[in-house]
Structures are given as structure tokens and as C-alpha cells.
Amino acid sequence: MASPLLLDPAQPDPDFGDLLAARPHLSMHALDGLTVEEVPLARIAAAVGTPAWVYSAGALRRRARALTGALKSAGLRGSVHYAVKANTNLAVLRVLAGEGLGADVVSEGELRAARAAGIPASEIVFSGVGKTERELRLALGEDIAQINVESAEEVEMLSALAASLGRVARIGLRVNPDVDAKTHAKITTGRSENKFGVAFEDAPALYARMAALPGLRPVGIAMHIGSQITAGMAAYRAAYARMAELATALLARGLPVEQLDCGGGLGIPYRDEPAPTPEALAGAIAATLGPLNLPVMLEPGRWIAGPPGLLLASVVLQKQGTGRRFLVLDAAMNDLVRPAMYDAWHGILPVSPRDFAAATAPADVVGPVCETGDTFARGRALPSLQPGALVAFLDAGAYGAVMSSTYNMRPLAAEVLVDGARFAVVRDRQTHDAILAGQRLPGWLTEGTQP
Ligand SMILES: *Cc1c(COP(=O)(O)O)cnc(C)c1O
């Protein structure tokens, strides 16, 4: 498994002060405790309860600007299409729409969410290996900017559909560059054995076919090699060099290539991993694709939405096991699945100033779900925490709430947006009735019986 490879187990975890210093939207106050922008988390917990997701609008805006700024500084014409799957909350999308970001969507639901948040169809790209006819119909109806096709079969299907609707689909061809992004096996996408894109060797013939078919207008090439890429720029450079080679070959054959979709995947430092910057990514693009002088598109999700979000949870109890101390929280793997699914490391900070300053000892941090995998951290240096004490899981804004489930009949947690000194609930905590709604007992189970 590749994920822990960048976390050096010989290195001690960063301490609370280090974690805080690296996250400018967070601060610790002697009276108010851990604070997001200007709102103490204790205030949010009192108003909304826990578990709750908390997002910083200021951090979202800063990160959106850092990306668009990096493209500009590298002398690139380009646009940023936020990968909606990382965090689909409408308020988050609205903040990013306000920064002029477009969207990269992978389902009908995400397309609808992007539109509902005010992102214009002309700024939306539709990616994904299995778009249904219904989804393609919607995309054509909305006349979105670009549909990235991932197979010869999809090209034929989309051509027939667009032609039958009297539409012309602007399509990008997602090419699998067969490079190793050196990230977790579950989130690498640019190897030839992955399901994504078409083989590099097959791309020229398919692109020519796209140009010849009715209802289609090829506009460019797309690559997305994986997620949480922190191993430097080598994989990106290798992929973009192949993209440049392919674009040059297509142009030489007189085929239209108007723009280059460079995908997402930029990693973030969850612990203290060295992580690439937007400037490094823009530099890699400029070095490889710059000479083509075409507009480029970025599709970052995690880099934008991850660090601005946290998961706020309460301690249910502290349990002394055989040689281990367990901190049992009211948040669980159904809320934040990344540790269980990807062996992910999330910083965990106590919220109260007293807990923050108290002496620490190793603890296993777990949720109440009936799975051993419901473990957020093992042997983490944390103080002794009383029932009701608050803790914050850092960098949980991406692939957090969106991957939640109601496993163990646990309602989806509330979501809160902080903007300066203001905060608002941007998604209500789900009710138990809402989980049960839509379930039906068939008549033959209930006729003539008393419940
Ligand atoms: C998931 C995905 C992204 C975003 O990935 P991040 O690692 O969150 O930046 C971008 N493009 C495509 C096609 C994706 O599937």
C-alpha cells in the first residue's frame, strides 16, 4: 500500500502547535479555545451539536486565488474547474463560484449541484468512466463546456445521442498516460491497469474518429493521474510531456485541439509531508505544455476543499483497555471514512485551551461503530479528555462529508460555514425520521398482524 509511504513512521507526529501554525484559518485563544477565522468551535458545538463539519470560507477563497494566481504567474492562460466530488455542499460551491471557479462534475447530482450553486454551464466539465445516457442527455441539454469521454464505446454512444437531439457535444478525450503518481493504490488513476481513460496508443485514431462522427466536436485532451499526489512533480511532468506529444501529433494531422485539461490530484500535507505547491504544478505545466500556447484547465478538488474543513466531535468517554487508552468519540467511520478506507492520517486537536495545553500520552481514537476499522488514529499523543470534551479533525473538508453514510443508523452530520465572524448551518443534521423516510413495509408483512 502506497499511502503511508510518504509518512515517515520514524518521525514523531507534529505537535499541536505545529499543526496550528500550518493552518492560518485556525487559532487558539486563552478563553475561547480553538477558533476558525473568528468563530470559536465551542460556540458552533453549543449551537449545532456534534459531530459537525465546519468549513472556512476565507480559506476556500484564499486557496482558489492561489491556484488561479499560480497559473497567471506561470504565464499560462487557463481556468480552474473545482472537482465537485471533493465537497458538494452548495455553500462551498457558492463561495468558489464567487471566485470565478468552474466545476468538474462526475454525476447528474453533481451537475445539478454546481448549477444550483450558480456555476454557469459554460464553466462545467463532465468527467467519469460510466456516464449514463440520462446523464449525457442532461449535459447536452444544459450545453455544458465539455464532456470528457473515456472510451471508444462512449464516443459512439454520445455521437448517436447528440445527433439524435440535434446537438453538438464539445468533447475532450481522457487519455491514460500510464504513469505512476505514487499515491495510494485506491486513488491512483493514471496506470494502464486502471479503469480510466483510453490507452495513449489508441488516442490518435479515436480522436480522428471523434472529429469525423456527427454530433461531436473534439476540443482537447484530458488527463487525471490520481489524487493526493505529494511525491513531487515527476509524475505530473511525465503525464504532461505525453500530453504535449499527443497534442502536437494531433495538430500535425490537422485535428482540432483547443485546450488541455490537466486534471487534479494536487496533494496536501495531512501530517507534515512535503507537498507540492500550485506554483510547482503551474511550473510543470508551463515547462511541458507551455510551448503549445493553448489554454489549460485544472481540476483540483482536495487541494481547494481539504484544508479549509474540519470535523468537530465530542468525547463520549475515555476507556482504559488492556495496555491501551481509547478515546471514544461521537463521530465515526460513517462520518469520516478516510482513515478506515485509505489509512489516512488526520491531525486531531483538542478544542478547549486547557486540553490543548495539558500533558499528552498515547491514545487510540475510535468511533462507536461496530467495526474494528472504526479507528481514526492509533497511539496518538493526546491529553486525558473528559466526556463532552471537543476535538477537531483537521483537513477534513475534502472527501469527508461527501463520503459519509448512515451506517449503524447514524444520521449525516450537520455542516457549518464560517465566514469571518459569522457562521451558518449550511446543511441540517439529518433526522432519524429522514433516514427511515422512503422505507416501506409491504402489505403482506403487515396484513392481519398487530405490530
Ligand atoms: C477526482 C477527480 C479530480 C479531483 O481530484 P483531487 O485529488 O481531489 O484534486 C479531478 N479530475 C477528475 C477527472 C477526477 O476524477
The ligand as an SDF file (V2000), in Angstrom:
LIG
                    3D

 15 15  0  0  0  0  0  0  0  0999 V2000
  -11.4160   13.2020   -8.5370 C   0  0  0  0  0  0  0  0  0  0  0  0
  -11.0480   13.9240   -9.7670 C   0  0  0  0  0  0  0  0  0  0  0  0
  -10.4210   15.1740   -9.6820 C   0  0  0  0  0  0  0  0  0  0  0  0
  -10.0350   15.8010   -8.3750 C   0  0  0  0  0  0  0  0  0  0  0  0
   -9.0550   15.0920   -7.6910 O   0  0  0  0  0  0  0  0  0  0  0  0
   -8.3680   15.7620   -6.4120 P   0  0  0  0  0  0  0  0  0  0  0  0
   -7.3720   14.7700   -5.9790 O   0  0  0  0  0  0  0  0  0  0  0  0
   -9.4370   15.9790   -5.3980 O   0  0  0  0  0  0  0  0  0  0  0  0
   -7.7540   17.0440   -6.8510 O   0  0  0  0  0  0  0  0  0  0  0  0
  -10.1510   15.8270  -10.8580 C   0  0  0  0  0  0  0  0  0  0  0  0
  -10.4620   15.2950  -12.0630 N   0  0  0  0  0  0  0  0  0  0  0  0
  -11.0700   14.0970  -12.1750 C   0  0  0  0  0  0  0  0  0  0  0  0
  -11.3940   13.5680  -13.5190 C   0  0  0  0  0  0  0  0  0  0  0  0
  -11.3780   13.3770  -11.0330 C   0  0  0  0  0  0  0  0  0  0  0  0
  -11.9650   12.1830  -11.1480 O   0  0  0  0  0  0  0  0  0  0  0  0
  1  2  1  0
  2  3  1  0
  2 14  2  0
  3  4  1  0
  3 10  2  0
  4  5  1  0
  5  6  1  0
  6  7  2  0
  6  8  1  0
  6  9  1  0
 10 11  1  0
 11 12  2  0
 12 13  1  0
 12 14  1  0
 14 15  1  0
M  END
$$$$
